[in-house]
Amino acid sequence: MLIVAQSTNQESPENADWVSRYADDVIAESERRAPGKPVVVASGLSPSGPIHLGNLREVMTPHLVADEIRRRGYEVRHLISWDDYDRYRKVPNGVPGIDESWAEHIGKPLTAVPAPKGSEHPNWAEHFKAAMVASLAELGVEFDGISQTAQYTSGVYREQILHAMKHRGDIDAILAQYRTKKAPAKQSQKPLDEAEIEAAEGSGAAGEDDGSGSGAGYFPYKPFCGGCGKDLTTVTSYDDDTTELTYVCNECAFTETVRLSEFNRGKLVWKVDWPMRWAYEGVIFEPSGVDHSSPGSSFQVGGQIVTLFGGKQPIGPMYAFVGISGMAKMSSSKGGVPTPADALEIMEPQILRWLYARRRPNQSFKIAFDQEIQRLYNEWDKLEAKVADGSALPADAAAHGRAARTAAGELPRTERPLQYGTLASVADVTAGDAEQTLRILTELDPANPVGDLALVRPRLDKAEAWIAKYVPAESRTIVRTEPDTEALAALDEQGRESLRLLLEGLDEHWSLDGLTHLVYGVPKVQAGFSADAGPKELPPEIKTAQRSFFALLYHLLVGRDTGPRLPTLLLAVGADRVRKLLGA
């Protein structure tokens, strides 16, 4: 294994991004702790319900660092611990195929809870895990998945459990340092919307019982009841020599005495479980969310408990909230917060990766499900052009490279990436009709026509999905079927002249660029200027005249004052129909 010096935190041009700096630190730390062994980074996900875009930061932060380390030629393991042996805490809102009857399973392991009705998966955890696994594959995330149900029920952690029980007094002493303290001050960084609030809550593990409260003493282990299967149990006695453990269920009153050296139906409490795994897996880097990072919380306490297992706390940042832009406009039939699968329906994997790569983990950002997605795509396309001509800043170029490809290679991309807003406008007007879509896209640039829709996919598919799912019906574009004769008859001389100039120029300017020139040029010509005149040559009144002309065209074509970009709308409507609707 190569030896690389630890980062000095200097931002040289070749090391101007946060991922490189963390990679430097992780490589150096791995060499100190486990020289010659694979570098281990980790994430933890609880499939307690839909795994949303806030949770994705738990994966993308170590993924990007691991991928950078792989690019440098090191062997890396990115572990994703599926916390599927966590207790089922509540019935989530908005999940299809479930009802209030699922409340009877609260307290059982997630793998013991039935999947939603109609699911092809054997249990609750596998149902929600499958959707995330599919999204991670699309995002190019390489990982080793570890089921905590499998680990605990097969006895993998038996020695660690017995060790924790033997040292329960030491663990209790560490936890006791914080139990009597006042609650820490609230984070200054406040959640801004529903998505951020749910992301901050995480799976709920951060607030889990730490094992205290038993009259018989402190025990860091929680059995699942042999009667009802729930973790509403209290350990009443434990013998270190024989490992005999007795518990009683507070739900069904079932009681049982077992030998912990042979018993596999239970788990360590969260604040002990997490540091135990750090030591067991040799984790070097793992980020933590705000719910795990406040004073006295699981990450801080874990840093002391991990030493009892002979390990060290991983290095890694606290990551900030991920918000959602456009939540209020999302379909009311969609429950909860958007997931990576929802985002990947409307944006290519590169764009979603870029959102996580371009911001440091401690910086919050929002993912757009509203009109902002068009601006986001425009930013990406401009960055692509800068990267291509070598004018991108080093940090921007690095973020682009991490978004567009992984150590394994380039992510699939749209061969001919037309502007997202244009594709969305076409999808809006054509309602996804492939024949009409191809006609319009072919006419965008007659000198370089789109001969096959496959060339503009998957970006076209994403734009169509965005229009269909996230643009409210009242904002959709419906082209008139007949001319508005009353409005046409009421036009003054200037209005009639503007339409005449537009219609006379249609054939000559029938392309996206040509129609752009035409619709902006008509008010210039009417005011006595050349259609080619630039902004510096024109008085401010021209902009007002252009806005009035655009509003007139929108009203006559779609019955509203606004709509898709006019050149795209004209192409979509077609020359013959434009002439009809404008009274030719």
Order of alpha helices (4+ residues) and beta strands (2+ residues): alpha-beta-alpha-beta-alpha-beta-alpha-alpha-alpha-alpha-beta-beta-beta-beta-beta-alpha-beta-alpha-beta-beta-alpha-alpha-beta-alpha-alpha-beta-beta-alpha-alpha-alpha-alpha-alpha-alpha-alpha-alpha-alpha
